[in-house]
Amino acid sequence: MKFIFSTLHVKNLEESIQFYENIVGMKLARRFPGGPHTEIAFMADGPAEIELICNTEAEPVVYGECPSLGLSVEDLDQAMEHMKEQGVEIVSGPFQPNPNTRFFFIHDPDGVNLEIIEKK
């Protein structure tokens, strides 16, 4: 088996696409209707993707503490500066649990925890 995507239900597809493009650096891979009141977009950065599903008739999903999606960066300090420049709140961290790993957390527009991680 090979992991290929994770699904997130979002309240505003345009806002989520812009966030994942401009803040996270992913690209819109494809976008299509998904049924009545529903549109789907896949965001990609390498082989794994994030599927964004927006149903304008559905109740918003409350994500809370879980799940958390991990996003790798080369330079954590540069990533933190980028978040600050874009007005994205760093909700916790940075943490360094060992000499080779540093990370911090942000939220996407729907409150999904995104772990921004640097591994050396």
N, C-alpha and C positions, 0 to 999 in steps of 0.2 A: 504494500500500500504506500501511497505517496500523498501527503497533504497538498490540496490544491486551492481551497478557499475557505473563508469563514464568512458567515452571513450576519449582517447587522440590519435591524429594522430602524429606519430613520423617519423623522417627522417632516423634513424638508430636503428633498433630493438635491436641489441646486446648492443649498448651503453646505451639505455634506460633500458633494463633489468638489466645490471650491476649497473646502478645508483640506481634504485629502490631496488635492493638487498643489495648492499654494503653501500650506503649512508642512505637510508630511512629504511632499515631493513625488507622489504617485501620479500615474497617468490614467486617464479614462480609457479603458480597453474596449468597452462596448456598453451600449445603452439601448433598452428596448421596452415595449409595453409588456406588462406581466399579468394582464387581466383587468377586470373592471376596477377603476380607481387606483391602479397599481402600475408603478414603473420600476425598473430594475437597472442598476448600473454596476459594472465591475471595475474596480480600481486595481491597477497592477504595478508592481515593481519587482520584476523577476518572475519566477514561476508561480509563486503563491499570490492569490488575489483576495480582495475584500469585496464581497457582494453587498451592495446597498439596496435595500428594498423599501420603497415608499408607497404605502397605501393611504391615500388621503382620507379614507373612511375609518381607519383603524385607530384604536386608542394608542397613545404613545407608550413605548416600552420604557420601563424604568430599569436601568442596568445596575445601579448601585456599585458595590465594591467589585463585582465580578460580571463579566469576564474582564481580562486584561489582555491586550494585544501587544506583543513586543516588536519594536522597530529598531533595527540596528543602525548606528551612525559611526563614522570614523572618528569624530571629535566631539565629545560631549559638551565641552565648554562652548564650542561654536554653535552647537544645536541649541543650547540654553539661550545664547545671545539671539539666535534667530527667532526663538519663541517670544522672547521679550520684545523684539522689534516688531513682531506681528501682533502683539497684544494678547498672546496666549498665556494664560496663567499656568505657572508651574505649581501643581497642587501638592507635590511632596518631593523631597530630595533636594540635591543629589545625595545618593547613597553609594558607599563603596564597601561591599561585603567582603571583598578580597582584593589583592593587589592588581588583578587582571580585569575586574568588572566594576563599572560605574554606571548608574542609571538615575533617572528621574521620571516623574509621572505628569502627564497632562490629561485633559479630557477633550474628546471630540465634541461637536455641537449637541450630541444626544447624551452626553455624560459617560461615554465609554472610556474606561481607563486605558491610556496608551503609555506603555513603558518604553522610554527612549533609552537605549542601552549601548554602551561602548564596551567592547571586549578587546583586550590586547593579546 
